[in-house]
């Protein structure tokens, strides 16, 4: 009970904030990004925030390090958003759900905490903001206040739950229009950041062009998984439509496939699809999941 339930009155009673910042320090001030470190404490816990502003990313990123020693205390990150709306949108796997931002009915009061994956969003007619995360999946939104649940500190069944050091990343992404304007891409970027590695290549001149294994030309269609087929040397490619829209999408492969078949999610019963060189055209419907079996 203690570990799984959250009382409905947690947003009305016994809410408090850590004290003023113990220190504020600029760590980086460069052409790519700026980083500010902020340290706060309670009697038992220490919070170190690294706030990052990027030159080319339209989001404000927070990396939070917590030395947590609270019990029966729910830690949330809160963002007051100047947006007028009665509905908030949350990401679930391969789709979205909406919840009211008020507590007018018993049903609304009972859904104060919402499970979500990489983002939640508040948007009005032509403007909004999304709260992104890389590892925390409980949100609540009331009126214009967005909050993300970070730590719990329950004592049953584990009396030492959450005790110790934690690290997490969340970000605020303001945007024009609604969440369809870049929120999914920003959440994907936060969760799977670009990696750099050193190479022993010593050749001079421009680096060789490297194609993606596969790419789509539609902003609302995402490649969610690439894996080996369970029973052969073929490759399974799974895509989904993320914006609740229908239309055509062109899938382009870096290497020309020998054949492509569409199968079910058990990777069986493949139906041949028409290839044109490296490209394949699909017609998708809202929130549709497509699984392709690709042979080279």
Secondary structure as the mmCIF struct_conf table of DSSP 4:
data_model
#
loop_
_struct_conf.conf_type_id
_struct_conf.id
_struct_conf.beg_label_comp_id
_struct_conf.beg_label_asym_id
_struct_conf.beg_label_seq_id
_struct_conf.end_label_comp_id
_struct_conf.end_label_asym_id
_struct_conf.end_label_seq_id
TURN_TY1_P TURN_TY1_P1 UNK A 2 UNK A 4
HELX_RH_3T_P HELX_RH_3T_P1 UNK A 8 UNK A 11
TURN_TY1_P TURN_TY1_P2 UNK A 12 UNK A 12
BEND BEND1 UNK A 13 UNK A 14
BEND BEND2 UNK A 20 UNK A 20
BEND BEND3 UNK A 22 UNK A 22
STRN STRN1 UNK A 23 UNK A 29
BEND BEND4 UNK A 30 UNK A 32
STRN STRN2 UNK A 33 UNK A 41
BEND BEND5 UNK A 43 UNK A 44
STRN STRN3 UNK A 46 UNK A 54
BEND BEND6 UNK A 55 UNK A 56
BEND BEND7 UNK A 59 UNK A 59
STRN STRN4 UNK A 60 UNK A 68
BEND BEND8 UNK A 71 UNK A 72
STRN STRN5 UNK A 75 UNK A 80
BEND BEND9 UNK A 86 UNK A 86
STRN STRN6 UNK A 87 UNK A 92
TURN_TY1_P TURN_TY1_P3 UNK A 93 UNK A 94
STRN STRN7 UNK A 95 UNK A 100
BEND BEND10 UNK A 101 UNK A 102
BEND BEND11 UNK A 105 UNK A 105
HELX_RH_AL_P HELX_RH_AL_P1 UNK A 106 UNK A 110
TURN_TY1_P TURN_TY1_P4 UNK A 111 UNK A 111
BEND BEND12 UNK A 113 UNK A 113
STRN STRN8 UNK A 114 UNK A 115
BEND BEND13 UNK A 117 UNK A 118
STRN STRN9 UNK A 119 UNK A 123
BEND BEND14 UNK A 125 UNK A 126
STRN STRN10 UNK A 127 UNK A 133
BEND BEND15 UNK A 134 UNK A 135
STRN STRN11 UNK A 138 UNK A 142
TURN_TY1_P TURN_TY1_P5 UNK A 143 UNK A 144
STRN STRN12 UNK A 145 UNK A 151
BEND BEND16 UNK A 156 UNK A 157
TURN_TY1_P TURN_TY1_P6 UNK A 159 UNK A 162
STRN STRN13 UNK A 164 UNK A 176
BEND BEND17 UNK A 177 UNK A 178
TURN_TY1_P TURN_TY1_P7 UNK A 179 UNK A 182
HELX_RH_AL_P HELX_RH_AL_P2 UNK A 183 UNK A 191
BEND BEND18 UNK A 192 UNK A 192
BEND BEND19 UNK A 205 UNK A 206
HELX_LH_PP_P HELX_LH_PP_P1 UNK A 207 UNK A 209
BEND BEND20 UNK A 213 UNK A 213
STRN STRN14 UNK A 214 UNK A 216
BEND BEND21 UNK A 217 UNK A 217
TURN_TY1_P TURN_TY1_P8 UNK A 219 UNK A 220
STRN STRN15 UNK A 221 UNK A 228
TURN_TY1_P TURN_TY1_P9 UNK A 230 UNK A 231
BEND BEND22 UNK A 232 UNK A 233
STRN STRN16 UNK A 235 UNK A 241
BEND BEND23 UNK A 243 UNK A 244
STRN STRN17 UNK A 247 UNK A 253
BEND BEND24 UNK A 254 UNK A 255
BEND BEND25 UNK A 258 UNK A 258
STRN STRN18 UNK A 259 UNK A 263
TURN_TY1_P TURN_TY1_P10 UNK A 265 UNK A 266
BEND BEND26 UNK A 267 UNK A 267
BEND BEND27 UNK A 269 UNK A 269
STRN STRN19 UNK A 271 UNK A 272
STRN STRN20 UNK A 275 UNK A 276
TURN_TY1_P TURN_TY1_P11 UNK A 277 UNK A 278
STRN STRN21 UNK A 279 UNK A 284
TURN_TY1_P TURN_TY1_P12 UNK A 286 UNK A 287
STRN STRN22 UNK A 289 UNK A 295
#
